[in-house]
Amino acid sequence: MTRIFSGVKPTGHLTLGNYLGAVRRWVEVDQDRADALFSIVDLHALTVEHDPARVRRLSRQAATLLLAAGLDPERCTVFVQSHVDEHARLSYLLECTASDGEMRRMIQYKEKAARARAAGESVRLSLLTYPVLMAADILAYRSDEVPVGDDQAQHVELTRDLAARFNQRYGHVFTVPRATHPEVAARVMDLQDPTSKMGKSHETGAGIVYLLDDADVIRRKVMRAVTDSGQDVEYDREGRPGPANLLEILSACERGNPEALAGVYESYGALKKDTAEAVVELLRPLRERHAELAADPSYVDEVLRAGAERARAMARPLVDRAYEAIGLLPVG
């Protein structure tokens, strides 16, 4: 059976972009067609300045939201990365396989390091090496597929390179995975800056729909979305990113086609109104289920405990084998 691994980083509240670009596919497709592991990758949240209490809070919230969205612990494995030591153990071996040049060529490192330096902040070494930890996340489970957005494709390519290099040098240990990409709404854009991805954090959050936003907040954000000075509604992602983003969001909510939807609307006002209502209705059951789960934290704790146990049992034999292959003495 195909095995897949994917994760979500608890650096901010989960967004509509996270849901449409990844989580909904995990729920509706991946957990049934594959042996699927979904992780809250909290170690990755430590690569930048952070508040420890906030990381813990967001980790629990992310786990609760994944369960509220429909991930079923009877059909997939849901766990927290730091609860499984094999991620950190394998990461060091892969650091010994990677090169400094490979790390410094990573686009996300260049962008994030440049922003940190511009703000007068120091750049943590872990920001440079976190793609290796991401590779360890994937390779520890013999993953065949990694569902990712476009911005993570380079990291999956690095993972493939590291797996192949390790196998060539030390003997075959790792499965070489491949990236998979959702066909629709893989990259939902910021409503106030439709040329930028809808990320989990922004100074104001005005262009970001968070999964736990209430209905009125969602409507207000969508109705204030940036469009352009055009008179007609047209789907042109490159030339008219604002309207295209709304059409893609609406089409993802209603499982339609953005080009076909463009022909239905004669004004941006009508498009925004329908998009807002579609998003509200899409997220309503998720928010309601989240409230139920948040009221029973012991259930979420048990899911994460059992998930970590299952993940550990999968990863430990392979990581032990990698330790021996690279030249380390096995534990007596």
N, C-alpha and C positions, 0 to 999 in steps of 0.2 A: 504493500500500500504506500502511496506517495506520502511523504512527511513534509510538513511545512512549518516554518517558524516565522513569527512576526512579533513586534513589540511596540509599545508606546512609552514615550519618555515623560515622566511626571515633572515637567518644567513649567507647566501652565495648565489652565483648565481646558479640557478637551473641547474641540470645536466642531462645527458643521463640516468643515473640511476633513477633519479626522474621521467623522462618521461616514460621509459620502465617499471619501477617497479610500477608506480601508475597512472600518469596523463593520459596515453593513455587509460587505462582501465576506468578511470572516464569518459572520453569523449565517448568512443565507447560502453560502457556497462552500467555504473552506472547511468548516467544522464537520461537514457531512461527507465530503468527497475525499478527505485525507486524514491522516494521523496528525492532528494540528496542535501546535503549542503556541500560546499567546502569553507574552510576558510584559509586566510593568518593569521596564528596564531602568531601575532607579540609580544604578551605578553611573549611568550616563548623565544623570542630572548633576553630578558632582564636578563636571568639567568646567563649570563657571561658578562665579560667586552665587551663593545660595543661602537660604535660611533653612537650617535642619528641620525645624518644626513644620515648615511649609512643604518640604519635600515629603515628609511622612504623611502629611494631610493629603497632598495631591496624589500620592501613591495609592492610598486607600480609596480616594474618590475615583481614580481611574479604574481600579479593580471593580468597584461597585458599578460604575457606568458600563464597563464591558459586560458584566453579568446582566445589568438592566437592559442592555441592547439585545441580549438574546444568546450570548455565549453560554453553553450548557456544560458544566463540569463533568457530566456523564458522557459527553460526546467529544470533548477536547480537554486540553490541559491549560489551566489558567494559574499563573504563579508570579511571584516577585523575583526578579533576577538575583538580588543580593541574598536570597534565601538558599541559593544553590551555589556552593563554593566553586564548582567546576568552571563557571564562567571566568572567574578571576584566575584560577589555576591555568586554564588553557590560554588565556590572553597573554600571559608572559611567554609561553612557548612560541606564540605567533609573533610577538615582538622580536623574538630571536630569529624569526624567519623573514620578517619585513625589513625594508631599508628606510633610512631617513628620507631619502629622496621621494619615495612613494608616499610617505606621510605628508610631506610638504606640498605635494602636488594636489592633494585633496581640495576640491573647490570650497567645500564648507569650512575647512580649516582656514583657508586664505581669507574668506569673507568674515568669519567670526573673529579671527585674530586681528584683522584690520579694524573692525569696529571696536574691539577692546582697546587697542592701542590708541585709536582716535579719542576714546573716552578717558585716556590716561590710566587705564587699568592694566594690570599684568596679565599675561597669557599663561594659563596653566599648562604644564606638560601633558596632562591628561586630555586636553583639547586636541593636541597633536596626535595622540595615540588612540583616541577613542574609536576610530574605524577598526583597529585591531581587536578591541573588545567586542565590537559589533560582529566581527568575523568569528570570534570565539562563541558568541551567542548562537550563531547559525550553525557552525561546524560541530559543536558539542553534541548535537542531536542527529547527526547524519541527515540534515535537512536536504530535501530534493528541490524545494521551491521556496522563494522568499517573496511574498507580496509586498511591493514597495511603491512609493511615489517616484516621480522622475528625479527628485532631488537626492534620492538615496541610491540611484542606480550605480553611480560610481563606486559606492562602498561595497555593493554586491560584486562588482567586477574585481575589486581588491580581494574580497573574500575568495573568489574563484582562483585568483592568482596565488594566494597564500596556500590554499588547499593543494593546488597542483604542485607548487614548489616543495612543500613539506613532503608530499607523497613521493616526489622524484628523489629527494635527498635521503629520506629516512625510511622509505617503504610505505606502501599504501595503507593509510589510516583513515583519511577523510573522504566523504562524498563531496564532489564538486557541484555546488547548487546552481540554480538559475533564478534570475529575477522574473517575476510576473507582474503585469500591470493591468489594473481594471480598465475596461474600455471607456467608461463614461465617468466624468467628474473625478478623474484621478488627481486633479490639482485644482481645487476650489480657490478662487482668488479673493483677496481682501475687498470688501465692499467700498472702502474709501480709496483704495489704491489697487485697481484691478490688474496691474502689471506685477503685483507681488502676491505670493502665496498667503492664504489665510492661515497664519501661524497661531500658536497658542498664546503668544505674548505680544503686547504692543503697549505703548505709553497710555493710550486712551481706550483701546479696544472698540472704538467706534465702528470699525469696519469688520469686526469679528463677531460671528454668531457663536456663542458658547452653548454647549448642549444643555446646560442648566439655566440659561436665560429664560425668563418667563415670557408669555405670549406677547405682552405689550412691548417689551424690550426688543423682541425679535422684529415685530412689525415696524417699530421706529427705526431700527438699524437698516432694514431692507428698504423702507420708503426713502431713506436719506442716501441710498447708494449712489455712487458717482456713475453717470452715464456719459453723454457727450452732447454736442450741439445739433446732432442730426435730427431730422424730422420724422424719419421712418425707423421702424424696428427691423434691424438686419443682423444676421449672425455672421460676424467677421471677427474672429478671435484676435487677429493681429492688428487690424485697422481700427476696430471698435471694441476694445476689451471690456468696457463697462457693461454695455448691453449683452455682449457675449457671455459674460460671467453670470448675469441674471438668468439668461436663457439656459445655460448649462445647469445651474442650480435647480431651476424649475423642471427641466427635463429629467434630471436625476431623481427628484422627488416624485415625479409622476411617471417615471420610466418611459419618457418620450424621446423625441429627437429634437435637438435645439434648432436645427435649420427649419424643420417643419413648424415648430412652435413660433418662430419669428413671423411667419406668415399670418398668424392668428391675431396679432396685436397691431393696433394703429397708434398706440401711444405708450410712452415709458411709464406713465402713471398706472395704466391698467396692468402692464407687465409686472411692475413692482408690487402692486396689490395682490395679484395672484401668486407671485413668488413668495411673498410674506406669508400668506395663508397656507400655502403648500408646506413651507418649512415648519410653521406652527403645528400643523396636523401631523407631520412626519415625526416631530420630536415629542409630541404630547405623551404617547404611551411610554416612551423611554424615561421622561422625567417622572411620571407617576410611579413606574417600577423602581426607579432610583430612590424615591422617597420611602418606599416600602422596605427596600434592602438596607438603606441607611438607618432605619429604625431597628434593625436586627444585625448589629455588627458582628455578632458571634457566628452567624452564617457565613459572612464574607471571610472571616478569619479561618474558619474550617475549610472553605474552598481553597484558600491560598496555602494552608498547611498541607492539605492533601495533594494539591498541584505541585508544590515544591518537592514533596516526597516522590511523586511519580517522575518528575523531571530529573531529579537527582539519580534515580535508578536507571534512567536512560543514558544520562551523560557520563556517569562515573566510569563505567567500563571503558568507554572510548577514550576519555581523557587519561586514564591510567595507561592505556595502550600507547597513547601519544608520548607520555612521559618516558616510557621504556624505549620507544622507537628513537627518540632524540638523544638517548644516552644516559638517562637517569636511573639510578638503582631502584628497583621496586621495593615497596614496603614489605619487610619480612613478616 
